[in-house]
Amino acid sequence: MSLDGFSLSALIVESNKKLAGSRIEKIYQPDKYTLSFVIRNHNENIRLIISSKPENPCLYISSSLPENPASPPAFCMLLRKHLEDGRIAGISQYGLDRIVFIDIDVKSDRGNVVTKRLTMELMGKHSNIILVQDGRIIDSIKRISSAVSRVRQIFPGISYQYPPNTSGYDLLHTPVEDYVKQLAQEEPSSTIAKAIIKTGSGIGPVTAKEIIWRSGLPADITVGSLDQADLGAITEAINSILGVVKNHSFIPTLAFNQNNRITGMASFPLEHLATNQVKVFSCMSELLEFADQLKVIERNPDKNELEKLISNELSRLNRKLQALSSERNDAGQALKYRQYADILMANLYRIDQGSSKTVLTDFYSTVPATITIPLDPSLSASQNAQAYYAKYNKLKRAQTSLTIQITQCRQEIEYLESVQISLHNSTTNAEISEIKEELAQSGYLKIPAKRRIKQAPSTPLTAYSSDGLTILIGKNNRQNDFVTFKQAHTEDIWLHTKNIPGSHVILRTGSTPASPEAINEAAHLAAYFSKARLSSQVPVDFTKRRYVKKPSGSKPGFVIYEHQNTLHITPDEKVVQHLLRQPVARNK
């Protein structure tokens, strides 16, 4: 997946609207490649993520902050010293290339305002984040010495230079006709897709494919095969894309392959792909956050292992449940055998020794009738009756035992389905690790002691109602127990899908009655973060936290509750994203 110049251009426009003039309150460094900023703009806290990860360099406004190490790295400390309390003067792009500048006005030791520039080079394995002042490098997240690169060095004290090979036609500021003329002069044997990428600045493979498709040309056509009509079609296709970009009428689109892996992104519709191969977002930041989180999960080898484990366990338990239910149905014949025994005992004198069956009056029938009772010829009539009594007693005991086993089996299925939903909702490696640890503690897998690394617990998801109430969402069973029994107060509202695995949701009321709108919004989140996400009219129970109890010895996430009311919700992803991006709450 690559963030090309057109996508970046849309992101710059969106980010300037949100961030220009805002103040940097806090800076964190979750890992060796990533920075996260808490930025204050009027009454809103905005979270900005900047990443130089080789496999997925990006920046976006996030709905939440990633987890941070106990001790901040050296580069994070340096940025705090230079940039905290500074104001973002503006965000810009180097032409149409994948280079972003965030200019930050800060007060110097002398009290005057100076501008420092945080430069992001989003270029695959060469990605970097560099702090520059007056053209000189203060420091960078990755230092590049002459031993690493003879072409370009990056370390404190030297002048900042742009990366090599950043030349090319900037289609936002260059006549398209000039670009197409240059395109026609490329190597005749080169495919048009390669020539489009090579000639233009910041054009990625997905954009090149879209230009070719809109031109009506074959995907494998070469430069030497182009005629004037073809060049005119290419010009028209590029102008149709530029119209979206220049008018800021962006339609952020993410592309997937048949294996549901991300293959690219664009700030405009990707008409060369089928509707089931794309996902459209409301803004580029939302797209990039989704893609970044998906990439984190894809790179975690534990996720596939846990998915397979849970799927196999659920298959086994469902087969077991079917078998137990069948056995209990058989055990339901117990009453028949007692009736056989009673009828035999009342008619001992009528039964001949050595008979294999007997026909007697059925005094249990509500109408006059006879019944045929099978007999063991080697036993007397009395012994046959006693054998049926013994069979009745055995089946009655089995029926009680099977009912208990079926209940336990259903509870285990419900538990594993809740873990399955937690795994689906996980967006961090820490959350996946917690799920793995939970399954190990529940006896579903073994983790060698040397591989058990204690780490900081993951944090529940936070959203805000339209009237400013905090909503807490547990994304796994550890978080569910935490938000319900550690964070929630007794008068807060607890919500959960009715008889459906899903997240525990807490609406923090601050001891004042919650509005129907706030409860409905919290219920929307409960329905969305459940197994019924794609269903309609999902039943969601809600009650005060004081009426929620956890039975002693029960599995993680399991509770019982009473005095509930029920809402029926049809989950809507746009509503959920709106709630996750609400301003800071009025209660804590």
ZAMARGU-4260 file (C-alpha; in steps of 0.2 Angstrom, whole numbers, plus 5000, padded with zeros to 4 digits):
<rodrens>
0) 5000/5000/5000 | 5007/5017/4995 | 5001/5035/4999 | 5004/5044/4983 | 5005/5063/4980
5) 4987/5065/4975 | 4981/5056/4991 | 4993/5066/5001 | 4987/5082/4993 | 4969/5078/5000
10) 4976/5074/5017 | 4986/5091/5017 | 4970/5101/5013 | 4960/5091/5027 | 4974/5093/5040
15) 4976/5112/5037 | 4957/5114/5040 | 4959/5105/5057 | 4976/5109/5063 | 4982/5127/5057
20) 4983/5138/5072 | 4981/5124/5085 | 4993/5122/5099 | 5004/5106/5102 | 5001/5100/5120
25) 5010/5083/5121 | 5021/5073/5110 | 5023/5054/5112 | 5033/5041/5102 | 5024/5024/5103
30) 5038/5015/5093 | 5054/5018/5084 | 5045/5024/5069 | 5030/5033/5075 | 5025/5049/5083
35) 5009/5054/5091 | 5003/5072/5095 | 4989/5079/5106 | 4985/5095/5098 | 4972/5108/5106
40) 4961/5118/5094 | 4948/5128/5102 | 4939/5116/5114 | 4944/5101/5105 | 4959/5089/5108
45) 4965/5082/5091 | 4976/5067/5090 | 4989/5067/5075 | 4999/5051/5071 | 5015/5052/5060
50) 5023/5036/5055 | 5039/5032/5045 | 5037/5014/5045 | 5045/5007/5030 | 5030/4996/5025
55) 5017/5009/5029 | 5023/5027/5031 | 5008/5039/5034 | 5001/5053/5044 | 4983/5056/5049
60) 4971/5063/5062 | 4967/5048/5074 | 4952/5044/5084 | 4963/5037/5098 | 4981/5038/5104
65) 4992/5022/5103 | 5000/5014/5118 | 5017/5022/5123 | 5032/5015/5132 | 5035/5019/5150
70) 5051/5029/5145 | 5050/5041/5130 | 5064/5039/5117 | 5077/5052/5115 | 5070/5059/5099
75) 5053/5061/5108 | 5061/5070/5122 | 5070/5082/5109 | 5053/5085/5100 | 5045/5089/5117
80) 5059/5102/5121 | 5058/5110/5104 | 5039/5109/5099 | 5028/5107/5114 | 5017/5123/5117
85) 5021/5128/5099 | 5007/5133/5086 | 5005/5125/5069 | 5007/5139/5057 | 5003/5128/5042
90) 5005/5111/5033 | 5011/5110/5015 | 5018/5097/5002 | 5033/5098/4992 | 5025/5099/4975
95) 5015/5083/4972 | 5029/5073/4980 | 5027/5062/4996 | 5036/5075/5007 | 5026/5085/5020
100) 5031/5100/5030 | 5023/5105/5046 | 5029/5123/5051 | 5027/5126/5070 | 5029/5143/5078
105) 5038/5142/5095 | 5045/5155/5107 | 5064/5154/5108 | 5073/5156/5125 | 5074/5175/5121
110) 5055/5176/5120 | 5054/5179/5101 | 5044/5168/5089 | 5054/5156/5078 | 5048/5144/5065
115) 5054/5125/5066 | 5049/5113/5052 | 5044/5095/5055 | 5048/5087/5038 | 5040/5070/5034
120) 5047/5060/5019 | 5035/5046/5016 | 5045/5035/5004 | 5044/5017/5009 | 5060/5010/5017
125) 5068/5028/5015 | 5054/5036/5025 | 5060/5048/5039 | 5054/5062/5051 | 5066/5076/5052
130) 5066/5092/5063 | 5073/5107/5054 | 5077/5125/5058 | 5083/5138/5046 | 5088/5125/5034
135) 5098/5114/5046 | 5094/5098/5053 | 5091/5097/5072 | 5088/5079/5073 | 5078/5065/5064
140) 5070/5049/5069 | 5082/5039/5058 | 5100/5046/5056 | 5108/5042/5040 | 5127/5043/5039
145) 5139/5042/5024 | 5142/5024/5029 | 5123/5020/5025 | 5121/5032/5010 | 5134/5041/5000
150) 5121/5051/4991 | 5112/5060/5005 | 5116/5060/5024 | 5104/5065/5038 | 5111/5069/5055
155) 5111/5084/5067 | 5120/5100/5061 | 5120/5098/5042 | 5110/5107/5029 | 5093/5098/5025
160) 5093/5093/5006 | 5078/5085/4997 | 5079/5067/4993 | 5085/5063/4976 | 5074/5059/4961
165) 5060/5070/4967 | 5059/5079/4950 | 5044/5075/4939 | 5029/5084/4932 | 5018/5091/4946
170) 5001/5090/4938 | 4993/5102/4951 | 5004/5116/4944 | 5010/5110/4927 | 4999/5110/4911
175) 4993/5092/4908 | 4997/5094/4889 | 5016/5097/4893 | 5016/5081/4904 | 5007/5071/4891
180) 5020/5077/4878 | 5034/5071/4889 | 5025/5055/4892 | 5025/5051/4873 | 5044/5053/4873
185) 5047/5040/4885 | 5055/5023/4880 | 5044/5016/4867 | 5045/4998/4874 | 5040/5004/4891
190) 5022/5001/4897 | 5011/5016/4898 | 5008/5013/4917 | 5027/5013/4920 | 5029/5029/4910
195) 5015/5038/4919 | 5023/5034/4936 | 5040/5039/4930 | 5036/5055/4921 | 5024/5062/4935
200) 5028/5068/4952 | 5019/5058/4966 | 5009/5046/4955 | 5007/5029/4962 | 5002/5012/4953
205) 4984/5014/4958 | 4982/5031/4950 | 4992/5025/4935 | 4979/5011/4933 | 4965/5023/4935
210) 4971/5035/4922 | 4973/5020/4909 | 4956/5013/4913 | 4948/5030/4911 | 4957/5033/4895
215) 4949/5017/4888 | 4967/5009/4884 | 4973/4992/4887 | 4982/4990/4903 | 4998/4983/4894
220) 4999/4996/4880 | 5017/5003/4877 | 5022/5021/4874 | 5027/5017/4856 | 5009/5011/4852
225) 5001/5027/4857 | 4993/5038/4844 | 4986/5056/4845 | 4969/5050/4850 | 4976/5039/4864
230) 4986/5054/4870 | 4970/5065/4870 | 4961/5051/4880 | 4975/5051/4893 | 4974/5070/4894
235) 4955/5069/4897 | 4957/5055/4910 | 4970/5065/4920 | 4959/5081/4919 | 4944/5071/4926
240) 4955/5066/4941 | 4963/5083/4943 | 4945/5091/4944 | 4942/5081/4960 | 4958/5086/4968
245) 4958/5104/4963 | 4940/5107/4968 | 4944/5098/4985 | 4929/5087/4981 | 4938/5071/4988
250) 4931/5054/4989 | 4944/5044/4999 | 4944/5026/4992 | 4954/5011/4998 | 4957/4996/4986
255) 4957/4978/4991 | 4962/4962/4982 | 4953/4945/4982 | 4962/4941/4998 | 4955/4956/5007
260) 4973/4964/5007 | 4975/4983/5004 | 4982/4986/4987 | 4981/5005/4986 | 4972/5021/4990
265) 4966/5037/4981 | 4957/5053/4985 | 4945/5050/4970 | 4934/5036/4965 | 4943/5021/4958
270) 4932/5016/4943 | 4943/5003/4937 | 4939/4992/4952 | 4922/4983/4956 | 4912/4989/4971
275) 4917/4974/4982 | 4935/4979/4979 | 4934/4996/4987 | 4929/5005/5003 | 4925/5023/5003
280) 4928/5034/5018 | 4922/5052/5024 | 4940/5059/5024 | 4958/5054/5021 | 4962/5053/5039
285) 4949/5040/5042 | 4955/5030/5028 | 4973/5030/5033 | 4969/5026/5051 | 4959/5011/5046
290) 4973/5006/5034 | 4986/5008/5047 | 4977/4998/5060 | 4973/4984/5048 | 4992/4983/5043
295) 4996/4982/5062 | 4985/4967/5064 | 4990/4959/5047 | 5008/4959/5053 | 5004/4951/5069
300) 5007/4932/5067 | 4997/4928/5083 | 4981/4934/5075 | 4979/4921/5062 | 4984/4908/5074
305) 4971/4913/5087 | 4958/4915/5073 | 4961/4897/5068 | 4962/4891/5086 | 4945/4899/5090
310) 4937/4893/5074 | 4942/4875/5077 | 4936/4875/5095 | 4919/4882/5090 | 4918/4868/5077
315) 4922/4855/5090 | 4910/4862/5103 | 4896/4864/5090 | 4898/4845/5085 | 4898/4841/5104
320) 4882/4851/5107 | 4874/4842/5093 | 4879/4825/5100 | 4873/4829/5118 | 4857/4836/5111
325) 4854/4820/5102 | 4858/4809/5118 | 4846/4820/5128 | 4832/4817/5115 | 4836/4798/5117
330) 4835/4800/5136 | 4818/4808/5134 | 4812/4790/5131 | 4814/4787/5150 | 4796/4789/5154
335) 4791/4776/5141 | 4802/4763/5150 | 4794/4767/5167 | 4777/4765/5160 | 4782/4748/5152
340) 4788/4742/5169 | 4772/4748/5178 | 4761/4739/5165 | 4771/4723/5167 | 4770/4724/5186
345) 4751/4725/5185 | 4750/4710/5173 | 4763/4698/5179 | 4750/4684/5179 | 4745/4687/5161
350) 4763/4685/5154 | 4770/4668/5148 | 4788/4663/5152 | 4800/4664/5137 | 4789/4677/5127
355) 4799/4690/5117 | 4784/4702/5118 | 4767/4705/5126 | 4752/4715/5121 | 4743/4722/5136
360) 4730/4736/5141 | 4738/4753/5141 | 4731/4761/5157 | 4741/4777/5154 | 4732/4780/5138
365) 4718/4793/5139 | 4707/4782/5127 | 4705/4763/5128 | 4721/4755/5119 | 4733/4741/5120
370) 4752/4742/5120 | 4765/4730/5114 | 4780/4729/5126 | 4796/4720/5120 | 4803/4706/5132
375) 4819/4697/5136 | 4814/4679/5134 | 4827/4673/5146 | 4819/4684/5160 | 4803/4682/5170
380) 4790/4695/5169 | 4795/4702/5185 | 4813/4703/5180 | 4808/4711/5163 | 4799/4725/5173
385) 4814/4727/5185 | 4825/4729/5170 | 4814/4743/5163 | 4814/4752/5180 | 4833/4751/5180
390) 4834/4758/5162 | 4822/4772/5167 | 4832/4777/5182 | 4848/4776/5171 | 4841/4788/5158
395) 4834/4800/5171 | 4851/4802/5178 | 4859/4804/5161 | 4845/4817/5156 | 4850/4827/5171
400) 4869/4825/5167 | 4866/4829/5149 | 4856/4845/5153 | 4871/4851/5163 | 4883/4847/5150
405) 4873/4855/5136 | 4872/4871/5147 | 4891/4871/5150 | 4894/4868/5131 | 4883/4883/5126
410) 4891/4894/5139 | 4908/4889/5132 | 4902/4893/5114 | 4896/4910/5120 | 4912/4913/5128
415) 4923/4909/5113 | 4911/4919/5102 | 4914/4934/5113 | 4933/4931/5111 | 4931/4929/5093
420) 4922/4946/5092 | 4936/4954/5103 | 4949/4947/5091 | 4940/4955/5077 | 4939/4972/5086
425) 4957/4972/5091 | 4967/4986/5083 | 4984/4985/5093 | 4996/4971/5096 | 4994/4973/5115
430) 4975/4969/5113 | 4980/4953/5103 | 4992/4948/5116 | 4979/4950/5130 | 4967/4939/5121
435) 4981/4926/5118 | 4985/4927/5137 | 4966/4925/5141 | 4965/4909/5131 | 4980/4902/5139
440) 4973/4905/5156 | 4957/4897/5151 | 4967/4882/5145 | 4964/4883/5126 | 4983/4885/5122
445) 5000/4885/5131 | 5012/4899/5131 | 5030/4895/5136 | 5035/4904/5152 | 5050/4912/5143
450) 5038/4920/5130 | 5027/4928/5142 | 5032/4946/5142 | 5023/4957/5154 | 5017/4973/5146
455) 5006/4988/5149 | 4988/4984/5148 | 4978/4990/5133 | 4966/5004/5135 | 4947/5003/5131
460) 4940/5013/5117 | 4933/5030/5121 | 4919/5039/5112 | 4908/5054/5117 | 4889/5057/5115
465) 4883/5072/5106 | 4880/5081/5123 | 4897/5077/5129 | 4896/5062/5140 | 4910/5049/5140
470) 4907/5032/5133 | 4919/5018/5137 | 4920/5002/5126 | 4928/4986/5131 | 4937/4978/5116
475) 4941/4962/5124 | 4936/4953/5140 | 4949/4960/5151 | 4944/4977/5145 | 4925/4972/5147
480) 4928/4968/5166 | 4939/4983/5168 | 4927/4996/5161 | 4912/4988/5170 | 4919/4985/5187
485) 4934/4997/5189 | 4930/5012/5179 | 4911/5013/5180 | 4902/5021/5194 | 4886/5013/5201
490) 4875/5026/5193 | 4883/5025/5176 | 4873/5016/5162 | 4879/4999/5157 | 4874/4992/5139
495) 4877/4976/5130 | 4868/4967/5115 | 4855/4955/5121 | 4860/4937/5120 | 4873/4942/5107
500) 4892/4942/5110 | 4899/4959/5110 | 4908/4973/5120 | 4903/4980/5137 | 4899/4999/5135
505) 4898/5011/5149 | 4889/5028/5147 | 4897/5039/5161 | 4883/5050/5168 | 4892/5060/5181
510) 4878/5056/5193 | 4865/5065/5182 | 4852/5057/5172 | 4858/5053/5154 | 4847/5060/5140
515) 4838/5047/5128 | 4849/5053/5114 | 4865/5049/5124 | 4858/5032/5129 | 4854/5028/5110
520) 4871/5033/5105 | 4879/5022/5117 | 4867/5008/5112 | 4873/5011/5094 | 4891/5008/5099
525) 4886/4992/5109 | 4877/4985/5093 | 4892/4990/5082 | 4905/4982/5093 | 4896/4965/5093
530) 4893/4950/5083 | 4878/4958/5075 | 4887/4973/5068 | 4880/4969/5050 | 4862/4965/5056
535) 4847/4977/5058 | 4836/4980/5073 | 4849/4973/5085 | 4842/4971/5103 | 4853/4981/5116
540) 4850/4980/5134 | 4854/4994/5146 | 4853/4996/5165 | 4862/5005/5179 | 4879/4998/5183
545) 4873/4994/5201 | 4862/4980/5193 | 4877/4971/5184 | 4885/4957/5194 | 4900/4945/5190
550) 4897/4927/5197 | 4911/4920/5207 | 4922/4909/5196 | 4914/4915/5180 | 4925/4917/5164
555) 4932/4934/5159 | 4918/4946/5152 | 4904/4936/5159 | 4890/4945/5169 | 4872/4944/5175
560) 4861/4959/5176 | 4843/4964/5180 | 4831/4979/5179 | 4836/4981/5160 | 4827/4990/5146
565) 4830/4986/5128 | 4833/4997/5112 | 4833/4990/5094 | 4848/4997/5084 | 4853/4996/5066
570) 4872/4999/5067 | 4879/5013/5055 | 4898/5015/5053 | 4896/5034/5050 | 4887/5037/5066
575) 4900/5026/5075 | 4914/5036/5068 | 4906/5053/5072 | 4904/5047/5091 | 4922/5042/5091
580) 4928/5059/5085 | 4917/5070/5096 | 4925/5084/5106 | 4932/5081/5124 | 4918/5076/5136
585) 4911/5086/5150 | 4913/5072/5162 | 4928/5062/5166
</rodrens>
